[in-house]
Amino acid sequence: MSYQRGSLKKVKRREGEIWVLRYRVTNSDGRRVENVMPIGLVREFPKDKDARREADRLGLPVRINNTPLPGRIHFDFLAEHYLKADFGADSVRPKSANTISHVEHIVRAYLVPRFGNEIAEDIKPLDIQRWLKSLHENNGLAWTTIAKMRGVMHRIYKIGILHEHVAKNPAQHVETRSKTDYKAVVITPAQTLAILKALPSPLHFTLVLTCAATALRASEILALRWSDPLWNEGRIRISKRWANGKDGETKTEASDGYVPLHPILAVHLRAWREQSPHAKDGDFVFPSLKARGRVPLSASIFVADHLRPAAKKAGVVIEDGQRFGLHNLRHSLSNWLVNKAKVEPKTVQGILRHARIQTTLDLYTQEDCDETLAAQGEYLTALGVGMQMVQ
């Protein structure tokens, strides 16, 4: 039996009109007949998409699919089971809202359309690898994205094995490339100062200064309330991030912690608080003035309307279509601390709150040309080869 998603229907009940999910079952004489499962009241879920979302939350798409014999289930069933099991009560590691959304997109936009109708254990590793390679060559997807797809598919089978739906994992033997060609635009302290001078709004000025000095992620800095700076302790509490219009958990467990609050930065934050119309402890540090402080400002709009133009005015080379935003300030601080200020990488890891120091060194720190040139010069000096020896 192939995977069925079911269809929605409104039904009148004593308590009011409700949504039900219609699906097919096999009765005792082998005939396929309709059955229904209740979802909720129409007044609570007025639109189809609301009812469908509630059905997914209740796990109805998994429950309406009878599990076939082990080893003969289709991949679409295995994928939907994974989405329910790995993000539900059985999950060992909690997932952020962004992660859940990203994984669901990979599963439903790529994996299920390609392999959904195939028997899960009949899918061959080479078929998976050839398909993934075609996504890069024909669709132009980056290898890092493809590596994530392979990782999700591997996880689907791993959860399937855990729940005894399948016995083997074909994605385990699939190879991809995971090295990215992306190189972040890194700016110098002088360029950062020029950007700050080009921002007349004290809100925007303090936002960029705080981001540049703390290396907070955009989602973390937007979630800050005035109760988070611990003025007497010289640090800022990071316990949440702003995602999908609401507060959520930090990106990783390592991200939940503190960043330094130097007296210079504290002076600027206090000065902005005195000017801000939203200065209570529970108010956003960087509010949307248009929304009267109900939500933080929009990072994407700020970057497009203010940060990018200010950066270009400051002499930062940004090609059309090239990524540049608040996250580049995070890269820039890491790069400067390691290469110029000679701060211990472990200390920089603590500021950036990376779980692994390799992430700090490999992705957030670029090679310093001045340093490599000086290192080469030191070797040549030690070798005793001077310019006078040119032949």
N, C-alpha and C positions, 0 to 999 in steps of 0.2 A: 504494500500500500504506500503510495506516495504521500508526501507531507501535505496536509491541508491547513490553510490559515483560517478558514471559517468566514462567514459573512455576518454582518450586523443586521438586526431587525428590532423595531420598536413593538412592544407588546403591552397591552393594557392590563394592569393588575389593580387590586384593591387599594394598595398604597400609592398608586399613580402609574404613569407610563414608565416602563423600564426598557433598557437595552438588553438584548440577549445575543449570544453568539451561536449561530447555526452551524452545524457540522454533520458529517455522515458517520454512521456506525453500522457494523454488520450484525444483523440479528441472528437468532438461532437457526433459521432456515437458509442462511447465507445471503439474504437480500440486504442491500444497502438502503438504510432509511435515515430520515432526518432526526437529529436530536438537538437540544439547545442547552446552553448554560447561561445563567443570569450574570449580568455585568454590574448594573447599577441603575439608579433612577435617571431619567432623561433630564430632569431639572438640575441634577448635579453634574451631568455630562451632556450639555446641550448639543454639541457638534459630533459628527461621526468620528473625527480624529481624536476627540476627547475620550469617547467610548473605546476606541481602538487602543489608545494609550493605557486606559485602565485595564482592559483585557490583558494586555501585555504585562502590566504590573502584577496582575493576579496569577500570571503564568498559565492562562487558559490555552494559548497556542500549543503549549507542551502537553497539557492534560488531555486535549481532544485528539491527540495522535496516539493511537495504540502502538505500543512498542513491538515491532516485528521480532522474529527470532534473532538472537545474537549473531552478528556477522553479516546480516542481510539487510540492515537498515540503510536508508538513503542518506546522502550527505546533508541534505537540507534539514532532515530531522536531527541529525547529530549537531549541526550548527545551531539550530534553535535551542536544543537542549543545553548546549554550552552557554548561550547567552543567559539562560535562566539559572543554570547551576553555578556558574563561575561568578555571577554578579548577585547571587541571592544568599540565602541563609547558610549554604554550604561553603561559601567563599571564605578562604583563610585570610587572604589579603584584600582589604577594602579598596574599591576603585573610585576614582574621582568622577564627577559628572562628565568632564571633558574626555576622560579615558573611555567611559562607557559609550558616549556618543561616537567617538572615533572608531572604536571596535565594531559597533553595530553597523557603521557605514561600510567598513571593510567587508564584513560578513554579507550584508544584504546587497551591496552595490557591486561586489566583485566575486566573492567566493561562491555564494549560492547560485547566481546566474550561470556560472561556468560549470560547477560540479553538482548542483543541487539534485538533479535527477539520477545521478549515478549511485550505484551501491558503494557505500563508504569504503569497504575493504577491498573493492575491485579497482580503486583509483591507484594508478601506478606513480611512483616517485618521478620517473622521467617525464610523464605527462604533466605533472605539476611544474617541474623545472622548466620545460619548454614553454608552458603557458606564461610563467612568470617572466621569462626572458623576452617573450613577445610583447608583454606589457611595457617593457623598456624600449624595445626596438620599434614597435609599431604605434604605441600609445604615448611614448615620451615620458613615462613615469620614472622618477628618480629611483636609483637602486636602494636608497635608504627607505623609501616608501614600500618598495617591493619586499625588502627584508622584513618590514613590519607585517606585511600580508602573510609571508611565510611563517612568521612567528605566531600570528593568530591562528593559522591553519594547524600548526603544530600543537597549539594549546587546545584547539577543538578536539583533536584526536586524544590528547592526554587526558582531558576531562571525560571523554567517551570511554577510555580504558578504565579510568577510576570508577565509573558507574557501570562497568561491564556491558557496554553497548557494542564495543569493538575490541579486538584483541591485538591489533597492530597499528602502527603510526607511519604511514607512507611519507609524511612531511619531514620525518626525522632525517631522512637521507638526502633531502633536497638542499642544493647549494645556491647561495645568492651572494651578491656583493653588498657590503654594508657601508663602505667608505663614501662619504659625501664629498661632492665638489664645492659645496657651499663654503665661502670664506667671508666671515662677518666684516663689515666696515668698522674699523677701529679708529677712534678719534683721540687726539692728544688733549691734555689739560688746557692748552692754549685755545684749541678749537672749541672745547666745551665752554670756556669762559666767553668766547665770542658768541656762541649760541645763547648763553644766558643774557648777555648784553642786548641781544636782538629780540628778547622776549619782554615786552613792556608790562605785561600782566603779572602782578605778584603771585597769583595762583600758579601760572605756568612757570615762572622763574623758580619758585620753591619746589614745584614738582620735579623739574629737571635736575635741580641741585640735589635734592634728596635721592633721586634715582641714581645720579652719577656717583654720589658719595657712599651709598649703601649697597648698590648693585641689586636692589630688590627687583623681582620680576614685576612686570606691569600689573598682573592680576593681584599681586601682594600689596603693591603700593596703593592701588585703588581701594583695597579693602581696609586700609588704615583708618581707625577712629582716633579722636584726640585722647582717648584713654590709653592708647598703645604706647606713645612715647613715655618712658619711665625717666623723667627728668633728673631725679636725684640719683638714679643708678647709672646714668650715662649709656642707656641702651633702649632699643625699640623692640617691643614684643611682636613677633610674627606668628600668628596662630590660625590664619585663615587666608583665603584668596577670593576675589570677586570673579565669578564665572556664571555665565548664562543668567545674568540679572539678579544674582543672589550670592550670599556668602557660602563658601564651600571649604572643604578641607584643603590643607596645603598640598602641593604637588607630591611631595614625599614626606616620610617621617623625619628625615634629616632637615627638611625645610622648616619644620615647626621648631621655632627657637627664638633667638635674639640676634639683632645686628647692632653694631656700635652707634652711639649718638654722641659725636664730638661736640664740645661746647660751641664751636663755630656754627655747626649745622643747627644746634639747639637754638641759637640766637635767631637764625633765619626762620625756623619753624615757629618760634614764639612771636616773631614780628608778623608772620602771615596770620597766625591765630588771632592777633589783635585786629586785623583788617577783615578777616573772614566773617560773613554774615551767619556762618554756621560754626560756632566755636564751643558748643557744649561737648562734654566728654563722649557722648554717644554719637556725635556728628562725624561725618566723613572729613578727613583731613583735606582731601582734594575733591570737593563736591562739584556736581553739575549745578552751576548757577541757574541755568535755564530750567532745570527740574526742581529748583528751590531746595537743593540739598537732599532730596529724597534718595538719590543714587549718586555714585561718583561720576566724574566726568568721563566721557567716552575716549578711550585711549586712541582708537583708530582715527577719530575725527581730529583729536589734538595733534596727532602725528602728521596727518595730511595737511591740516590748515596752518600749523604753527611750527612743529619741530623740523620737518623736512625743509621747508623754506628757510628757516633760520640756519640750519646746518649748511645748506648750499651757499647762503650768504656768508657764512664763516669760512668758506673755502673747502668744505668737505666734498670730495668727489663721489657723487651718487648717480649712477647710470639710471636711465629710464627703466622702470620695472625692477630695479634692484631693491632688495629689502633694506629698510632702515627705519628704526623706531626706538622705543625706550629700551628694548633689549640690547641694543648696540652699546648703550651706556654701561650695561652690565659686563659685556665683553671688554669694553675699553678699560674699565677699572681693573679687571683681572689682569689684562695684558700689561698695564702700566705698573701694577704692584709687583708682578713677577719679574719683568724685564728691566724696569727702570729703578724702582725703589728697592729692589732686591729683597722683598719680603718673602719669608719662608712660604713655600707652596702650601704647607699644611695650614698656615694662618689664613691664606687666601681662600682655601677650601672652606674654612670656618665662616668667613665673611659671606661667601656665595652660598653656603649651606648645601654643598654637593654631597651626595652619599658616598661618592668615590673620588679620590684625588685625581684619578686618571681623566675624569671628565673635566676637571679644572685645567689640567695641563694640556690635554689633547684638543679640546673643543673651545676653550675660553682663553687660551694663551697662544699667540702667534710668534713665529720666529722673529727675533729682533735683528735687523740688518746691521745696526751699529755694533751690537754685541758680537755677532759672528765675524764681522770684519776685524774687530779688536782682538778676538780670540785667534784669528788667523795670523794677525800681526805679532802677537805674543809668541806664537810657535816659530815664525820666521826669525824673530829676534833671538830666540833661544837656539835656533839652528845656526845663527851667525851669518845668515845670508842677507847682506845689505844691498842697497840700490847701487852702490859703487861696484858691485860685482857683475853688473849687467854686461853681457858679452856681445 
